[in-house]
Amino acid sequence: MADKEATVYVVDLGASMGDCHNGRDESDLDFGMRYVWDKISTTVAASRKTWTLGFVGLNTDETNNTQDEEGLEGYHNISTLQEIGPMTMTELRELHPKVKPCEAYSGDALSAIVVAITMIEEFTKKLKFKRRIILVTNGESPIDDEDDSITDVAEKLNEHNIELVIIGVDFDDPEYGFKEEDKSRAKRQNEETLRKLVEACENGVFGTMQQAVEELSIPRIKPVRPFKAYDGPLTLGDPNKYESAISINVERYFKTKRATPPSATTVVVNPDRGYTQSQAFDDGDVEMGGTEFSNVKHMRKYKVNDPSAPGGKLDVPYEELAKGYLYGRTVVPFSDSDMAITKYETTKSFTIIGFIPFDSYSPFLNMGETGLIAAKKFDEKSEIGLSALIHALHELESYAVARYVQKDGAQVQILLLKPNPGIEDEYECLYDVPLPFAEDVRSYQFPPLDKVLTVSGNVLKEHRLLPNQDLKEAMSDFVDAMDLSGFDVDEDGNPVDYAPIDEVYNPVIHRLNQAIRTRAVHPDGEIGPPPEILLRFSKPPEKLIKKARPDIEALIDAAELKKVPEKAKGRFKEAVKPLSGLDIDAILGQKKRTVISPENAIPEFKQALATAEDDETVEKAVKQMGEIIRKLITNSFADVFYPRAAENLRVLREELIGLDLPLLYNKFLRALKKSLLSGELNGDRREMWFKYIIGGQLGLVTKEESEMSDVTEEDAKAFVKK
């Protein structure tokens, strides 16, 4: 059963919380709510009914709590802004505008804690809950510092097993290394009072908000409970046929599970319903933050040609359809009954089919998530049998290979079973990983890296494609210089692991979760940059790069690396000079191209544009290319030359976009369309327009494709449809 939690946030909303301190450009309330909103949004995202929370405002202008309604003194300016219960997106949006600085300053923090205790007591009763109260304040408002009051509140917290977390804005924390200078006497006294309260609690935490906000960037790993994937016998041989067969009752759990980013859902705004407080409707609609969204529903209709039906099309029910598979150019129908014959029937089983030594297995063959196999609980015979199997595999240095079917009808998996005799961690079990089938293995052959084989069969150890001895030594020194194993050291100067496995987080998952939490709380705010901890291992450390700089320079010299000139952008591109400094065109005796031949139009057109120095030269090349396209269409017998003309048109479009001259292309295409549809190009050429130009997406160049264009997306669509 999932853990039950009841958390109440007590936040100081007094007038002093609206001020900025210690050089921050945000108020104390906004600074503290960064922590609170992150925690609340995490609870909302989990969407667990057993994770409940409430919200109490301290130093509010109004008074709204159970103790004040009963006539008790000392509970003024304390309001219950959110009763304990599951938090939804709608309630989060409703709570957000209520959290703002007020004018009051006389509310008592200890009284607010008592209000939170009462809320938890009434909600959880005697049930098993994880109870927690989180107080956020800057300690500027008066607090009852009598020892009796502190003792009474502490005893109440201990009685109900409630964890008290007090996080103060600009509170001193010697362990974290923060101390506020010029602190007022009242704040110093209130801070000591709250510290005494935490020390009197059996389960209490006292900290400063600076540390809490800083730790928000550290991703929180979602705890996952063990999930039993299999419960049944692990067999060696067939117990139904042979008495010597072994059968051990085992349970299989997932040891590792692949984490995935949260998936998105396609929704549409429902205009038929106004604002509503409901969270879900019977038809699948959901309401989020005052805007109701509906799930997108897909509807498919299947039609066949039927002259007797209205419109020549007949609707066919989905139940009457059959899947078809291409066999050459023929479609072969395959009904559900045929599919049932091809389905491989399986039954639940877990049986060992062989053994292999440790050294004959390569880790790259792992195909999935790791599982853990343990003996069935309270089955002494199975525990002894599995222990004997584990120790036998360990002593023989062998793995077991097993055939695994999780349940009836499931796919067959081949698992590799690794023994864990419990010598180091005192837990005997088998670890398993899926193995590939023969069809999953792809064997590719590559040429050797240390020699070159010639066509005649000679073996060359020295070749321009092979590294020489200097390059090998430079690469070896570079690899040693970039070694991370001894880069990071601890306080005593001993080398430690630079990238511990528990500190390497998936940036895709945690960055997306951070963005979702931010957008949930602040629908119109900006999403901040990713935390540094997610980017820490995305690049080598600067200190290591600086230390290895001589080895990097030596490797560059040994490999004779030269920087490739960047591709020029803009109207006219400067001719790229070879690194050798030689003029290739002069050596080959080539001149700048002025005439484009229809037989080799595309390469010659590109060459003409590459050497163009002004707009006039480009316009001449475009004019020639346009004439070639027109002649291809005019001289085409049916659609023989249409693909060739379309390819020339595509190159013309791409090159003019790259030169920031889309107006030339749009002008030519408008004239070409008029000629095609009017019959000027030797007859009816509408197929060229509809199939090759529109179908090939060779329409007008829009502003989205080039900033120099004067055609909008709507104009381009209208030009195609007109």
N, C-alpha and C positions, 0 to 999 in steps of 0.2 A: 504494500500500500504506500502511496506517495506521502512524503512528509507534509505535515500541516504546519503552517506558519501564521502567526498573527503579529504584525508589526504596526506600531503607532509612531508617526513622526510628529514631534513637538517642535515647532519652528517659531522663533521670536520674530514678531512682526512690528516691534516697537519703532518709535520715531528714529532712534539712533541707528537702527538697521538700514535706514535709507541713506546714510552718509557713507562717503568713501574714505578709507584710511590706508595708511602705509603705502602711499603712492599708487594705489590701484585706481583704474578708471571706471570701475563698477562698484556699486554699493555693496555693503556687507551682506545684505539680503540676497542679491543676485549672485554674489560669490558663494555663499553657503548653499543656495538652491541649485547650483551646478551639481553638487553632490547628491542632493535630495532628488532632483528630477532624474538623474541618471539611475538611481536605485528604483524609483517608482516606474520609470519606463521599462526597465529590465523586468520588473514583475508583470507589467502589462503585456510585454512581448512573450513572456512564458505562457500566458493564457491558461494558468492552472487555477481551478476553483479552490484548491486547498491553500493557495498563497494569498492571504488576505492582508489588508492594510487599512489604517485610518489616519486621519490628519487633524491635529489640534493646533490652533493658532494662539500664541502667547502675545499679550499686549495688544489685543484687538480693540477697536473702538466699541464694539458691542460685547455683551456677555451671553454666552450660550453653552452651558454645560449642566450636567445632572446635579452636581453638588450645589451650585448656586440656586437651581430651581427648588432644592430641598431646604433652602434658607441657611446654608452653612456660610460662615464668613471666610474671607480670604481667597475667594475664587472669582473675583471680578476681573474683567478684561481678559477672559479666557473663553475661546469659542471652539466648538467641535465643527470643523469645516468638512469633514468626511467621516462618516461612520465606518466601522470596521466591516469589511466585506471584500469580495473579489473586485479588482480594479479593472475597468474597461476603458476603451479609448474615449468613449463619450464622457465618462466621469473624469478622466484626466483633463479633457478640454474644459469641462465645467469648473474644475478645481483651479486651473491656471490663473484666471483673472481674480480669484479671491486672495491669492498670495501676493500681497502688496503692502508697503509700509503704511502704518497707521499713526495716529497722533498720540496714542496712549503710551505710557511708560511705567505704569505702576503694577503690572501683573507680576505674580510670583512664579518663578520657574518650578519650585518644589510643588506648588499647588497644581501646576499644569501636568507635572509627572503623576500626581495622584489622580487627576482626571483620566490620564491615559491608562493607569492601572485599573481603574474602575471599568473602563471600556473593555479592556482585555479580559477582566474577570467575568463580566456579564456575557461576553461573546464565547469564550472558550469553556467556561464552567469548569468541570473536572476532567475534560477530555485531554487527550495527549496532543499538545501543541508545542511548537517552538516559539516562545514568547519573547518579544523584543521591543524596547522603547528607545528611540533615537532622538536626542535633544540637540537642536542647533540654535546657538545664541552667541551674541558678542559680549554678554556679561555686563552690560551697561545698566540694566534695570535692577531695582532693589530685589534682594533675595533674603528670605528668612534664614538667618544663620545660627539660630539657636540649636544647640546640640540635641535637644529632645526632638525637634522637628526632623533633623537629619536622621536620627536613629529610627524614628517611627516610619519614615519613608523607606529607609533601607530594609527594615524588617518586613514591610509590606512587599517589597520587591523580592526578597528572599523567600517569603512564604509562598508566593505564586510562581517561583522559579522564572523570573523575568530578567532577561539580560538588559542592562542599562548601558547605552552608548551615548556619551556626551562629547560632542565635537564643537569646540569653541572657535569663533573667528578671532584670529590673532592671540590665541591662548599660548602661553609659554610651554615648550616641550623640549627639555634638555636632551632627550634621546634623539629626537629628530633634528635638533640643532637650531631651533627658532626661539627668539625672545623679543618681545615687543618693547621698544624703548619709550620712555615718557608715558608709561601706563598710569591711568588714573588710580587713585586710592580705592575708589568704590569697585572698579573692575578687578583690581588685584584681590580684594577681599571676596568678591563673588566667585572668582576663579578658585580660590582656596576652599570656599564652601562646597562647590561642586566637586572638587577633587576629593574632599572628605567623604562626600556621599558615595562616590564611585568606590573608594577604598573600603567603605563599610558594606558594600554589596559583595555577595559571593561570586557574581558573574557580572563584572563591570569593565568598561573600556573608557579611557579618558585620552583625548587627543586634540590636536590642532587642525583647523580646516585646511591649512596649507598642505599638510601631508595627505589629507583625504582627497583633495582635489588633484594633487599630483599623481596619486595612485589610480585615479580614474582611467588614465591612459593604459594601464596594465590590463590586458584582456582577461576576462573571467571565463575560465573553462567550465563548461556545463557538466555538472556531475551526472553520471549515468549509472543507474542501478544494474546489477547483473541480470542478464536476460538468458533464460534457459532455452537453447535452440534444439536440444535433443534429450530425450529421457528414454533409455532402453538398453538392450544388451550390446556389448562390444564382443564380437565373436571372432574366433580363429578356427576355421573349419566349419562344417555344418553340424550343429548339435542334433538336428533331426535325423541324421544318417549315421554319425559316428559318435561312439561313446567317448573317444579321446578328444573330441572337439572341446574348445574352451569358450565359455560364455560368462562375461563379467557385466554386471549392471552398472552403467555409468551415466553421468550427466554432462552435457556439453554446454559451455557458456561462451559468449563472445569475450575475448580478451582485448581486442582492439576493434574500434568501429570508425569508419570513415566519416569525418565531419563534412557537412555540405553547407553552402551558404543558403540563407532563407530564400525560398522561391516566391516569385511574384504571381499575383492573380489578376487576370484581365477582368475589369469591371467597367460599367458604364453608369453615368449619372442618370438617376431615375427622375424625370421631371414631373411625374404624376403625383408624387407624394411630397409634402412639405417637410419642415423640420419635425422630427419626432425623437422621443427619448428612447425608443426601443432599440435594442442591440441587434436583434435578428428577427426575421419574419418567416412565416411558414413556406413562402415561395423561394426562399434562399437569399432574399435581399438582406443587406447589412447596412447599418447606419454608423458613420464614422465622423465624429466632430461636427455634427449638425448637417452633414451632407449625406444623403442616402445613395448608396451604390447598389447596383444589381449585377448579378453574375451574367456574363455573356453566354447566351444559349445558342448553340449551333443547330441548324436545321438543314438537312440535305434532302434533295429530291432527285430521283433517278428517272430518266426518260429514255425511251427508245423510239426510233422512227416508225410511225404507223400512219399511212395515208388516210385511214378511216377515222382516226381520232381528230378532235378539234385542234387545229393548228399543225397537224401532221406529227404531233408528239404524244406519246402515251406514257402516263405516270406508272412506274413500276414499284410495288412495295419492296421494302428492303428485305423482307423475309424470302422473297422469290429470287433474290440475287445469289450468284455463286462467284467465288473468287476465280480469277483467270490468271494463268501464268504463261509468259511468253516462251515458246519453244521454237527458236528460229524466228520466223515472221508469223507464226501461227499462235493464236491464243488458245490455250488448253484449259477448259473449265475444270474446276476442282471443287466439288461440293463438300459439305460438312461431313457427310458419311465417308467420303473418300479420305478426308483429313483424319477422321477417327482411326482409320486403318493404319495410317502412317505413324500415329502417336505411339511413342515407346512407353509401355505400361511399367510402372515401378512400384515397389512396396517399401515401406519404411525398413531400413536396415543399416547396419554399421559393422563391417566385417573387414578383417585384415587379410590382404591378398598377397603380401610379400614383404621382404626386408632388404634394405640396402645399407652399405657402410657409410659412415660419416663423410669420407673423402670423395665419394662418388656423386655428391649432391652439390649443386651450385645455387647460392641464394637468389640469383636473378630469376629463378624459375618460380618464385612465389607469385601466386596469381590473385591474391585477395587478402581478406582480413584474417587475423589470427584468432584461433579458438583455444579454449582450455577444457580439458577432459579430466574429470574427477570421479571417484567412485560414488555410487549412490549413497545418500545419507542413511545412517542407521543400518547399513548392510555390511556387517563385519566380514562376511565371506567375500564380498566383492572388493572391499578395501584391501584384504590380504592378496587376492588374485591380481588386482591392478598394481599393487606395490611390487609383487614379484615380477610382473611384466616390465615395469619401469626400470627396476634394477637390472634385469637381464639385458635390456636394450642398452643401458648405460655401460655395463661391464663389457659387452661385445662391441661397443661403439657403433651402434647401428640405429637406423631409423626404421619405422614401420610404415608401410604404404597401405591405406585402407580405402575401401569403396563405401561411400557415404550417401544415403538418401534420407533427407530430413523427415519427410512424411510421405504418405502414399501419393503417387502421382507427381512428386517433385523430381527435379532434374538430378542426374547422378553427378557426384563430385568425387574426385580422387584426392585424398588428403595425405599429407606427410605428417607422421606423428613423431615428435621429438620428445625423448624422455627428460623429465626433470626430477631427479631422485631426491630432492629436498635437502641436499647437503649444505647448501649456502643459505637458502631462505626457509628451510624446514617445512616445505610444503611439497608433497609428492603429487605430481600430475603429469599429464601429457599435453604438450602444445601442438597445435595442428595448423597447417597452412594449405590452401588448395594448390594442386599441381595442374599443369597444362596437359591437355590431350595432345595426341600427335598432330591434329589439325591446327592446334594453337601455336605450334612451333614453326617459325620461319627461318630457314637456314640460308643465309646470304654469303656469297663468296666475294672477298675483296682482295685486291692485289696486295702483296706483302709490303710492309713499310720499311724494311731494311735492305731490300734489293730490287733490281729492275730486271724483268724477264723480257728479252728481245723476241722478235718474231722467229728468229733462227734458233732460239732455245738457249742463247748465251745468258749467263747470270752476271749482272754488273753490280759491283759493290759501291762504285763511285759514279754518280750521275747528277745532273743538274736538278733532278727532282728529289734527290736524297740529301739529307743533312750531312754536312761534313763534321769533322771532329770538333772544330771550334764552336759550331752551332749546338752540338750536343752538350758540350761542357757549359756553354752559356745558359742553355735551357735548364740544365740540372741545377746550376747556381740560382737561377730565378725561382725554381720550384722550392728549393730549400729556403730562400729568403722570404717567400710568401707563406711559409708553414705557420699555421695558426695554433698548433698544439702547444707551443711554448710562448705564445705571444702575450697572453693575459696572465697576470700573477696576482696572488692574494696579498693580504697585509704583511705577511712574513717574507714575501718575495718568491714564494714557491709557484711554479707554473700550474695553472688551472685551465680547465676547459673554457675556451673562448665562447662557444655556442652550446650551452647545455640544452639537452633535448626538451626540457620543460620550460625553456625560455624562448624557444623558436616558435613563433605563432604564425598561423596562416593569415597573411595580410588581406586576402580577398574576403574571407569570412568575417573577420573582426572589423575591418574598415566598413563593410556593408552594414553590420549591426550597429556600429557607431553612427553612421549616417541615418539609419532608420530611427534610432532613439532620438537623435537631434531633431529630425523632421516631425516626429510625433509630438514633441513638446513645443517646438517652435515651427509652426507650419510655414511661416514666411521668412524665417531667418536664414542666414548663411551657414552652410556646413563647413566647419573648420578643417584645417589640414590634417592629414593622418598623423597619429602619434609617432614620435621618434622611435619608440620601441618596436613598431611594426616595420620601420625602415632600417633598423639597425644592421641587419644582415643582408640587405639588398646591395651593399657595396663594400669593398674592402676597407678596413680601418685606415684613417689618414696617417697615423703614426707608422703603420706597417708599410704603407706605400712610400712614405718619406725615407724609411730605413732601407727599403729595397730599391730605391731609385738608381744607385750605381749598377745593380744587376740588371735592371730593366733597360738602361741605356746600353749596356754591353750586349744584351740580347738583340736589341734593335740593330746595332752595328753588325753583329754576326749574321743576322738574318737578312741584312741589306734591305730593310723595310723603308719604303718611301711613301709619303702621303699622297693619295690620289686627289687630284684637283677636284674641287666641288663643281657640280653641274651648274652652269650659269643660269640665272633666271632673269626674265624680263623680255623686252621687245626684241633686241638683237643680241645674240650670244657671241662672245669673243671666241675666236678659234683657239681650241685647247692645244697648247704647245706640248710636244712630247718631252718627257723627262730627260731624254738624250739631247734635246736642243735641235734635232734635225728637222728640216722642213720636208715632210713626206711627200706633199703634193709637188714640190719642186723636183725632188728626186725622180718621181714617177712621171714628171712632165705633164701633170694634169692642170687644167685651167678651171676657173670658176664656171659652173654650168649655167648656161643661158637658155638652152633649148631642152625641153623635156620630151622624150620619145614615148609614144603610146606603149611600146613593147616592154619598157622598163620604167614605168611611170612613177611608182612609189619610191624606190630608192633615189631616183634622180630628183624627184620633187623634194625629198628630205634634204638632199645634198644642196639643192639650190637655196633652200631656206637657211641651212646652216651657215652658208657663206654670204647671206644677204646683209647689206650694210645700211639699207634705207627702205622706206615704205614702198617706193616705186618698184624696187626689185621684187619685193614680196608680192605686190599686186600683179606683176607680170607672171610670176610663177603660178599664182592662184588662177589667173585667167587661162593659162595653158592647161592646168589640171582640170579646170571646168570644161574646157573644150573637149578634152579627152573623155571625160565622163559622158558628155552629151553625145559624142560620136559612138561610144560603146552602146548606149541605149538606142541610138538611131539605127545602127547597123546590126542590132541584135535580132536574130531569127527566133521569134517567140521570146523565151526568157533565158537564152543561152548565155548572153553576156551580162545579165543582171547582177549575179553575184560579184563579178569582177568590178562592175561599176560601183556597187555598194561598198566594196572594200576600198576603192579609191576615194569615195566620198567620206568614209570613216576616217581615213588617214588625213584628209583635208580638214575635217572637223577637229581632230585631236591636235594637229600641228598649229592651227590658228588659235585654238584655246591656249596652247602653250606660249604663243607669241603675243597674247593679250590683244588679238585682232578678231574677236568673234563677230564684229559687224560685217566683215567681208564674207564670212560663211553664211550669216543670216541673209544677206543681200543675194548671194548666189542661190541659196535654197528657195527663196521666194520666187525667183525667176524660173528655177528648175521645176517647181511645182506647177506653175502656170503653163509651162511648155508640156509637161507630162499629161496634165488633165485636159488640155485643149487639143491634143493630137498633133502638135507641131513636130514631134520627134518621130515621124514616119509611122503614124497610126496610133492605135490605142495602146498606151503605155501605163495604164492605171495600176497594173499589177506591180510594176516597179515602185510606185509610190506607196501603195498600201502594204505590200508584203515585205519589201526590202528596206524602205526608208522608215515608215512608221513601225513596222515589225522589228527592224533593227535598231530602233531608238536613235535615229539620226536626225531628229527634228531640230528646231531652233535652239541655239545656245542661250540659256537663261542666266539671270543674275546669280543664281545659286551655283552655277558652274564657272562663271567668270564675272568679276566685278565690272569689267568694261562693257558688258552687255546691257542693252536697254530693254530686254524682253523679260517679263515676269513669268512665273510658272503658269498662271492663268492664261496669259497671252499665248504661251507655247501650246497649251492644251486646246485652246480655241483655234489656233492655226491648224492643228492636226484634224480637228473635227469638222472644220468649215468645208 
